[in-house]
Amino acid sequence: MQLIDGKIISEQIKAEIAKEVEEIVKKGGKKPHLAAILVGNDGASETYVAHKVKDCAQVGFTSTLLRFDNSISEEELINEIKKVNANPDIDGLIVQLPVPKHISDNKIIEAIDPAKDVDGFHPINVGRMVIGLPAYVSATPAGIIELLRRYKVPTAGKNCVVIGRSNIVGKPISNLLIQKADVGDATVTICHSRTENLKEVCSKADIIIAALGRAEFVTADMVKEGAVVIDVGITRVESQTTKSGFKLIGDVKFDEVAPKCSFITPVPGGVGPMTRVALLQNTLLASKKVIYK
Ligand code: BQF
C-alpha cells in the first residue's frame, strides 16, 4: 500500500508557483491577485478562506478578502461581484460557498466573469471542460487529477467508480476521468444515494473516488484487493485531542480499507491540500491570461 501524500505534493507545487511569481515580478510583471468573497461567519468557511489568503501570501500572490454580513441581499452581492469583474487589478474571484439560504448559489456563480472564475463553477467553464476546451477546472477534481498524475496511477481503461454526484466534485471528476488525456481514458460509473447494489458496484472498481460526504462510508468489504482509493470526505467532528477542537473524518474507513489498496489518500493531508493548491494554479493561469485572452 502506498500513501498518496497531498501535503507533500502541494508543498512542491507551491514552491513551483512561488518561483514562477518571482520571475514574473523580476521581469516587471504584476503579482497574481485573488479576491475572495465571504458572506456571514460560518466556522468552516472562515477557516477555508483564511487558508486561501495564507496560501496566496506564501506563493507571493496579492489577495483581497471582501466580507459581507449575512443580511446582504442577492442583488447587493451580485453588485459587489460586478465591481470585482470590472476591476482590472484582480485576476481571480471566488465566492466562498455556501452562501446564506436567501441567496441562490447558481445566480452568484453566473454573475462571476468566466475569465475570473478560478473556482471553475461558472457554466461556461463547466461546459468548456466537458467538451475538452481550455477551462478553469474546479479545484478538488483538478487536485485529484494532479495527484493521480504525480503518483503515476494508471487510469486508461480502468474501471473507476465515483460515489457522489455534486457539481463541485462528482460530476466534474467523472468528466475528467473519461477524457482523452494523460490522466483519463477511464471507464467511469457514477453512484449516488439512489444507486442499487452500491457495494457490488464498488467491489469491481480499480479506482474508487469517495465524494459523498458521509464519514467512513466506504468499508473494506466494498473494496477490491489492489484498488486505488481517493477520499474526498471532510466531515468535521469535535475532538479533545486537537487544538482547534475538531478533527476531519474522510468518507473511507481508512484503517480497514488501506491494507487492501495499492494507493490510498489520507484525511487530512490527501485531497484537501491539493484543492487549495489548485486554486492557486488557476489564479496563476488567470493572471497570465492562458485560458481567456
Ligand atoms: C485536509 C469545502 C465543503 C464545502 C465548502 C485541507 C481543505 C480541506 C481539507 C480545504 C472545502 C474542502 C474547501 C484539508 C477547501 C477543501 O488536509 O484534509 C484543505 O481547505 N478545502 C472550501 O473552500 O470550501 C468547501 C468543502
Boltz pocket constraint, residues with backbone or C-beta under 6 A from the ligand:
constraints:
  - pocket:
      binder: B
      contacts: [[A, 47], [A, 48], [A, 49], [A, 51], [A, 97], [A, 98], [A, 233], [A, 234], [A, 248], [A, 266], [A, 267], [A, 268], [A, 269], [A, 270], [A, 271], [A, 272], [A, 273], [A, 275], [A, 276]]
      max_distance: 6.0
